Amino acid sequence: MTREQVLEWLCEKLDIRNYRNLGDSGAIHRLEWIALEVAHFRRWSLDDIEAALKATEGVKPVTRRIYDIHRFLTFRR
């Protein structure tokens, strides 16, 4: 998948219409970094992201959830 496809997939999973309109540059940066890591560097897989999504179910607002997803991926064991 390309970075753009990963971003689109993530936005669909998180029910985000346009991630650039989140109003939180940190959350935007984290989403872009996750997509880059999956698409370009292959550090994380879609399965890793699925696990992070499952682990952060119920976290609100979406910007906080993105932070927690990034943290989960970064520090997963």
Sine and cosine of phi, psi and omega as CSV:
sin_phi,cos_phi,sin_psi,cos_psi,sin_omega,cos_omega
0.00,0.00,0.54,-0.84,0.09,-1.00
-0.99,0.14,0.22,-0.97,0.05,-1.00
-0.84,0.55,-0.69,0.73,-0.02,-1.00
-0.91,0.42,-0.62,0.78,0.03,-1.00
-0.92,0.39,-0.64,0.77,0.04,-1.00
-0.91,0.42,-0.69,0.72,0.05,-1.00
-0.87,0.50,-0.69,0.72,0.02,-1.00
-0.88,0.48,-0.69,0.73,0.01,-1.00
-0.89,0.46,-0.71,0.70,0.02,-1.00
-0.88,0.47,-0.70,0.71,0.00,-1.00
-0.89,0.46,-0.62,0.78,0.05,-1.00
-0.89,0.45,-0.71,0.71,-0.01,-1.00
-0.90,0.43,-0.57,0.82,-0.04,-1.00
-1.00,-0.07,0.04,1.00,0.00,-1.00
0.85,0.53,0.76,0.65,0.03,-1.00
-0.93,-0.36,0.80,-0.60,0.03,-1.00
-0.96,0.28,-0.76,0.65,0.01,-1.00
-0.60,-0.80,0.95,-0.31,-0.09,-1.00
-0.89,0.47,-0.40,0.92,0.00,-1.00
-0.94,0.33,-0.24,0.97,0.02,-1.00
-0.99,-0.14,0.28,0.96,-0.03,-1.00
-0.92,0.38,-0.44,0.90,-0.01,-1.00
0.99,0.16,0.14,0.99,0.01,-1.00
-0.74,-0.67,0.97,-0.26,-0.07,-1.00
-0.90,0.45,-0.48,0.88,0.05,-1.00
-0.91,0.42,-0.69,0.73,0.02,-1.00
-0.92,0.40,-0.67,0.74,0.03,-1.00
-0.87,0.49,-0.73,0.69,0.00,-1.00
-0.88,0.48,-0.67,0.74,-0.01,-1.00
-0.90,0.43,-0.68,0.74,0.04,-1.00
-0.88,0.48,-0.70,0.71,0.01,-1.00
-0.90,0.44,-0.63,0.78,0.00,-1.00
-0.92,0.40,-0.68,0.74,0.05,-1.00
-0.85,0.52,-0.73,0.68,-0.01,-1.00
-0.88,0.47,-0.65,0.76,0.02,-1.00
-0.91,0.41,-0.68,0.73,0.00,-1.00
-0.89,0.46,-0.62,0.79,0.00,-1.00
-0.96,0.29,-0.75,0.66,-0.15,-0.99
-0.98,0.19,-0.62,0.79,-0.17,-0.99
-0.97,-0.25,-0.74,0.68,-0.10,-1.00
-1.00,-0.08,-0.22,0.98,0.02,-1.00
0.84,0.55,0.47,0.88,0.02,-1.00
-0.95,0.31,-0.62,0.78,0.02,-1.00
-0.85,-0.52,0.49,-0.87,0.04,-1.00
-0.96,-0.30,0.16,-0.99,0.08,-1.00
-0.89,0.45,-0.51,0.86,0.07,-1.00
-0.90,0.44,-0.62,0.79,0.06,-1.00
-0.89,0.46,-0.67,0.74,0.00,-1.00
-0.93,0.38,-0.64,0.77,0.06,-1.00
-0.85,0.53,-0.67,0.74,0.03,-1.00
-0.90,0.44,-0.64,0.76,0.03,-1.00
-0.92,0.40,-0.64,0.77,0.05,-1.00
-0.88,0.47,-0.69,0.73,0.00,-1.00
-0.91,0.42,-0.65,0.76,-0.04,-1.00
-0.94,0.35,-0.34,0.94,-0.05,-1.00
-0.93,-0.37,0.25,0.97,0.05,-1.00
-0.84,0.55,0.70,-0.72,0.04,-1.00
1.00,0.02,-0.15,0.99,0.03,-1.00
-0.97,0.26,0.76,-0.64,0.02,-1.00
-0.71,-0.70,0.47,-0.88,-0.08,1.00
-0.96,0.28,0.05,-1.00,-0.07,-1.00
-0.88,0.48,-0.54,0.84,0.02,-1.00
-0.90,0.43,-0.61,0.79,0.06,-1.00
-0.92,0.38,-0.62,0.78,0.02,-1.00
-0.90,0.44,-0.66,0.76,0.03,-1.00
-0.88,0.48,-0.68,0.73,0.06,-1.00
-0.85,0.53,-0.73,0.69,-0.02,-1.00
-0.92,0.39,-0.59,0.81,0.06,-1.00
-0.89,0.46,-0.73,0.68,0.01,-1.00
-0.88,0.48,-0.67,0.74,0.01,-1.00
-0.90,0.44,-0.69,0.72,0.03,-1.00
-0.86,0.52,-0.72,0.69,-0.02,-1.00
-0.91,0.41,-0.65,0.76,-0.05,-1.00
-0.93,0.37,-0.63,0.78,-0.11,-0.99
-0.94,-0.34,0.25,0.97,-0.01,-1.00
-0.88,0.47,0.47,-0.88,-0.06,-1.00
-0.92,-0.40,0.00,0.00,0.00,0.00
